[in-house]
Amino acid sequence: MSPSDCQKRLSGKSGLISGGARGIGAAIAEVLAASGAAVMVTDVLEDLGKAVVERIRESGGQARFHRLDVTDESQWATAVSETIESFGGLDFVVNNAGVELIELVVDTDFEKWCRLQDVNSDGVFLGTKHAIRAMKPGGAAGKGGAIVNLSSVGGLVGSFATSAYSSSKGLVRTFTKAAAVECGNLRYGIRVNSVHPGMIRTPMIEEFFNRFVELGLFGTTQEAEAATVAAHPIGYVGEPEDVAHAVAYLVSSESRFMTGAELVLDGGYTAQ
Ligand SMILES: NC(=O)c1ccc[n+]([C@@H]2O[C@H](COP(=O)([O-])OP(=O)(O)OC[C@H]3O[C@@H](n4cnc5c(N)ncnc54)[C@H](O)[C@@H]3O)[C@@H](O)[C@H]2O)c1
């Protein structure tokens, strides 16, 4: 696709990305903005989030930063209103913010379990709820749109020491389907899909590798990384842009017949 085709793909669209300050969220913000969309980058990490906005503006894109903790419903209402006020509409919301916890079931602290579910599950519910409110006919934006929820291969299959994370991502998968059916049946003009990345090179996976070593699963982070790569038949882990391009497709009209679907980007991890 040439840069000018790219420019046309999302021009005139605007929306919000949660957890957009770094990793996959930052790449989503940059790719959507490069494809012509106006993006509201949100996160609890203000300095990093503002730096993403700066980079987008320097390359000629349209972006703003808004501080949003996805676990706080009143902050969601404000962030959605702010996006509509800033850009004149709301065509997409990408529920990307997430945290991980690498722990054996028997050692998992209940408070840490709940905190993870607050962000990964409740945060996606709240983001989807407020996106639908604004996008549905009669809502503050009112023109329909696309919601993309970040699940994971962890939402499809289990893996060692990831019970809290996997269960939260499993919820995202089926919640997304339920929301898609509802929006479809009610003719809201809103599509809701989930994406399921395998290992993607971000700050989050560095924490995975360190934790695997702490748990004694591997001697070094290099060994943890080598084993992770080996679990992906394609022979490498993904980059944040690999996910971002899939999200660009899901928020574009090219995917107009796709809703309630799970888009897997995992180098063959779940194909075995
Ligand atoms: N990296 C991977 O291998 C991988 C694989 C599958 C799925 N995912 C999912 O992709 C998403 C992004 O992951 P990443 O690897 O970029 O992680 P990351 O840790 O690099 O970035 C996550 C972002 O979410 C933000 N965040 C955390 N809690 C928040 C809260 N309460 N409110 C608002 N923002 C909050 C963080 O500040 C951070 O900027 C997550 O949902 C993750 O579970 C990642």
The ligand as an SDF file (V2000), in Angstrom:
LIG
                    3D

 44 48  0  0  0  0  0  0  0  0999 V2000
    3.1610   -7.9100   24.3830 N   0  0  0  0  0  0  0  0  0  0  0  0
    2.5650   -9.0500   24.1520 C   0  0  0  0  0  0  0  0  0  0  0  0
    3.2250  -10.0740   23.8970 O   0  0  0  0  0  0  0  0  0  0  0  0
    1.0660   -9.1620   24.1400 C   0  0  0  0  0  0  0  0  0  0  0  0
    0.4900  -10.3310   23.6390 C   0  0  0  0  0  0  0  0  0  0  0  0
   -0.8900  -10.4530   23.6230 C   0  0  0  0  0  0  0  0  0  0  0  0
   -1.6890   -9.4260   24.0870 C   0  0  0  0  0  0  0  0  0  0  0  0
   -1.1120   -8.3020   24.5720 N   0  0  0  0  0  0  0  0  0  0  0  0
   -2.0140   -7.2570   25.0690 C   0  0  0  0  0  0  0  0  0  0  0  0
   -1.7950   -6.0620   24.3460 O   0  0  0  0  0  0  0  0  0  0  0  0
   -2.0630   -4.9280   25.1770 C   0  0  0  0  0  0  0  0  0  0  0  0
   -0.8570   -4.0080   25.1870 C   0  0  0  0  0  0  0  0  0  0  0  0
    0.2410   -4.7440   25.7170 O   0  0  0  0  0  0  0  0  0  0  0  0
    1.7470   -4.2430   25.6510 P   0  0  0  0  0  0  0  0  0  0  0  0
    2.5790   -5.4170   25.4460 O   0  0  0  0  0  0  0  0  0  0  0  0
    1.8750   -3.0660   24.7620 O   0  0  0  0  0  0  0  0  0  0  0  0
    1.9230   -3.8040   27.1990 O   0  0  0  0  0  0  0  0  0  0  0  0
    2.7110   -2.5950   27.8500 P   0  0  0  0  0  0  0  0  0  0  0  0
    2.8290   -2.9530   29.2880 O   0  0  0  0  0  0  0  0  0  0  0  0
    3.9210   -2.2760   27.0860 O   0  0  0  0  0  0  0  0  0  0  0  0
    1.6500   -1.4140   27.6770 O   0  0  0  0  0  0  0  0  0  0  0  0
    0.4220   -1.4370   28.3370 C   0  0  0  0  0  0  0  0  0  0  0  0
   -0.0530   -0.0150   28.5240 C   0  0  0  0  0  0  0  0  0  0  0  0
   -1.2760   -0.0700   29.2810 O   0  0  0  0  0  0  0  0  0  0  0  0
   -1.2230    0.9720   30.2390 C   0  0  0  0  0  0  0  0  0  0  0  0
   -2.0800    0.7150   31.3880 N   0  0  0  0  0  0  0  0  0  0  0  0
   -1.9270   -0.2280   32.3490 C   0  0  0  0  0  0  0  0  0  0  0  0
   -2.8870   -0.0970   33.2890 N   0  0  0  0  0  0  0  0  0  0  0  0
   -3.6670    0.9340   32.8930 C   0  0  0  0  0  0  0  0  0  0  0  0
   -4.8320    1.5540   33.4230 C   0  0  0  0  0  0  0  0  0  0  0  0
   -5.3830    1.1520   34.5960 N   0  0  0  0  0  0  0  0  0  0  0  0
   -5.3890    2.5650   32.7310 N   0  0  0  0  0  0  0  0  0  0  0  0
   -4.8450    2.9950   31.5790 C   0  0  0  0  0  0  0  0  0  0  0  0
   -3.7390    2.4670   31.0350 N   0  0  0  0  0  0  0  0  0  0  0  0
   -3.1650    1.4530   31.6820 C   0  0  0  0  0  0  0  0  0  0  0  0
    0.2390    1.0360   30.6580 C   0  0  0  0  0  0  0  0  0  0  0  0
    0.5460    2.2530   31.2970 O   0  0  0  0  0  0  0  0  0  0  0  0
    0.9470    0.8330   29.3300 C   0  0  0  0  0  0  0  0  0  0  0  0
    1.1770    2.0470   28.6680 O   0  0  0  0  0  0  0  0  0  0  0  0
   -2.4100   -5.5030   26.5620 C   0  0  0  0  0  0  0  0  0  0  0  0
   -3.8080   -5.5940   26.7000 O   0  0  0  0  0  0  0  0  0  0  0  0
   -1.7740   -6.8750   26.5150 C   0  0  0  0  0  0  0  0  0  0  0  0
   -2.3840   -7.7690   27.4100 O   0  0  0  0  0  0  0  0  0  0  0  0
    0.2450   -8.1460   24.6230 C   0  0  0  0  0  0  0  0  0  0  0  0
  1  2  1  0
  2  3  2  0
  2  4  1  0
  4  5  1  0
  4 44  2  0
  5  6  2  0
  6  7  1  0
  7  8  2  0
  8  9  1  0
  8 44  1  0
  9 10  1  0
  9 42  1  0
 10 11  1  0
 11 12  1  0
 11 40  1  0
 12 13  1  0
 13 14  1  0
 14 15  2  0
 14 16  1  0
 14 17  1  0
 17 18  1  0
 18 19  2  0
 18 20  1  0
 18 21  1  0
 21 22  1  0
 22 23  1  0
 23 24  1  0
 23 38  1  0
 24 25  1  0
 25 26  1  0
 25 36  1  0
 26 27  1  0
 26 35  1  0
 27 28  2  0
 28 29  1  0
 29 30  1  0
 29 35  2  0
 30 31  1  0
 30 32  2  0
 32 33  1  0
 33 34  2  0
 34 35  1  0
 36 37  1  0
 36 38  1  0
 38 39  1  0
 40 41  1  0
 40 42  1  0
 42 43  1  0
M  CHG  2   8   1  16  -1
M  END
$$$$
